[in-house]
Amino acid sequence: MFEKLGSLPRRLRWALHQWNPAADREFHDALFSAQRFDPFSFAYPGYITIRRFAELTEPHLEGVRHAVDLGCGPGEITCELARRNPRISFLGVDHSEAAIARARTRRPSR
Ligand SMILES: C[S@@+](CC[C@H](N)C(=O)[O-])C[C@H]1O[C@@H](n2cnc3c(N)ncnc32)[C@H](O)[C@@H]1O
């Protein structure tokens, strides 16, 4: 029962807003171009989660030389992983230009 309830919001959103990739890109462009939203700031509510996610990913990067983050958003997780793993080359991919523009400003210099 809870599994069914868990997918309900997503199904409702799909049905009501007719989600599609173009709508998703528009949504994320608006979200990531908003200046008040800075996922790299300590004040960002997800800041700790990003660091935790990077920690959990760490063991899976053993022996990895190249990694691609599909749907990287503004690259907060990609950049954190790149900062922690300077020997791995990371490529972030996202269909939101605003997200990629944000990510480019924060990528660690090599
Ligand atoms: C939930 S956000 C996750 C962002 C980031 N990975 C994070 O954890 O904060 C999903 C991302 O996937 C991107 N995305 C969704 N569909 C996509 C597609 N078809 N091609 C490229 N990027 C896509 C969105 O623009 C958005 O930035």
The ligand as a Tripos MOL2 file, in Angstrom:
@<TRIPOS>MOLECULE
LIG
   27    29     1     0     0
SMALL
NO_CHARGES

@<TRIPOS>ATOM
      1 C1         16.7110   15.8910   -9.5450 C.3       1 LIG1
      2 S1         17.8400   16.8500  -10.5340 S.3       1 LIG1
      3 C2         19.3780   16.2290   -9.8900 C.3       1 LIG1
      4 C3         20.4910   17.2400   -9.9870 C.3       1 LIG1
      5 C4         21.8020   16.7840   -9.3760 C.3       1 LIG1
      6 N1         22.2400   15.5040   -9.9180 N.3       1 LIG1
      7 C5         21.6800   16.6700   -7.8800 C.2       1 LIG1
      8 O1         21.7350   15.5620   -7.3560 O.co2     1 LIG1
      9 O2         21.5160   17.7030   -7.2210 O.co2     1 LIG1
     10 C6         17.6890   16.0070  -12.1020 C.3       1 LIG1
     11 C7         18.5030   16.6580  -13.1930 C.3       1 LIG1
     12 O3         18.3740   15.8740  -14.3810 O.3       1 LIG1
     13 C8         18.2650   16.7430  -15.5020 C.3       1 LIG1
     14 N2         17.5770   16.0100  -16.5740 N.ar      1 LIG1
     15 C9         16.3350   15.4830  -16.5410 C.ar      1 LIG1
     16 N3         16.0340   14.9020  -17.7130 N.ar      1 LIG1
     17 C10        17.1350   15.0410  -18.5110 C.ar      1 LIG1
     18 C11        17.4360   14.6420  -19.8420 C.ar      1 LIG1
     19 N4         16.5550   13.9760  -20.5900 N.pl3     1 LIG1
     20 N5         18.6640   14.9400  -20.3310 N.ar      1 LIG1
     21 C12        19.5640   15.6270  -19.5760 C.ar      1 LIG1
     22 N6         19.3370   16.0360  -18.3010 N.ar      1 LIG1
     23 C13        18.1270   15.7410  -17.7810 C.ar      1 LIG1
     24 C14        17.5050   17.9540  -14.9700 C.3       1 LIG1
     25 O4         17.7400   19.1350  -15.7230 O.3       1 LIG1
     26 C15        18.0390   18.0600  -13.5310 C.3       1 LIG1
     27 O5         19.1170   18.9540  -13.4400 O.3       1 LIG1
@<TRIPOS>BOND
     1     1     2 1
     2     2     3 1
     3     2    10 1
     4     3     4 1
     5     4     5 1
     6     5     6 1
     7     5     7 1
     8     7     8 2
     9     7     9 1
    10    10    11 1
    11    11    12 1
    12    11    26 1
    13    12    13 1
    14    13    14 1
    15    13    24 1
    16    14    15 ar
    17    14    23 ar
    18    15    16 ar
    19    16    17 ar
    20    17    18 ar
    21    17    23 ar
    22    18    19 1
    23    18    20 ar
    24    20    21 ar
    25    21    22 ar
    26    22    23 ar
    27    24    25 1
    28    24    26 1
    29    26    27 1
@<TRIPOS>SUBSTRUCTURE
     1 LIG1         1 GROUP 0 **** ****
